[in-house]
Amino acid sequence: MASVTEQARRKQIVDAAVAVIAAEGYAKASFGRIAKQAGLSSTGLISYHFANKRELMDEVVRAVLAEFTEFVLERTDTAEGPAAQLRAFIAANVEFAASHRTHLLAMLDVARAEPADGPDPLLEADLRGLAELLRAGQRLGEFREFDPDVMAMAIRSARDGLLLKLRAEPDLDLAVYTEELLTLFDLATRRAP
């Protein structure tokens, strides 16, 4: 198990990698640039903690996803009922994008440059969890009948589309985006009166 100092150094390197990728792109995220951003005396300190760039980039993605998961769960766990949880989930996704824009853009660059070999287990778990939330809403009569797997993919695609939109439009009005997504998926899932 890594010591507190080693954990802090790894976090420092990951944070520097995120900043470099977000500012300069994945292709320019060399150990030299990352070391400079982190204020490290040499790239050897990075190599000590990460065997290669791929291992560092995997850690960048893992760290961003872990932070994202914690952020979203804090907001959805207090919501009562599937419809409220879905609204909280959608709003939390956009809120995280607003407060962690550089993290998400860096993760998007890494995913494009180093596509996963097969489905990403964390993203697949996210999709399954969302589909189960939709099924629970159907069982409780809060949602209409629809294919929960298709709806979960639509929600995730809308969320992922936000990342592309943020790259193209850095000044995107996220409050409007949130309201539009909430309305869209409320209408898509709502049981007819």
Buried (B, 14 or more C-beta within 10 A) or exposed (E): EEEEEEEEBBEBBBBBBBBBBBBBBBEEBBBEBBBEBBEBEEBEBBEEBBEEBEEBBBBBBEBBBEEBBEBBEEBBEEBEEBBBBBBBBBBBBBBBBBEBBBBBBBBBBBBEBBEEEEEBEBBEEBBEBBBEBBBBBBEEEBBEEEEBBEBBBBBBEBBBEBBEBBBEEEEBEBEEBBEEBBEBBBEEBEEEE
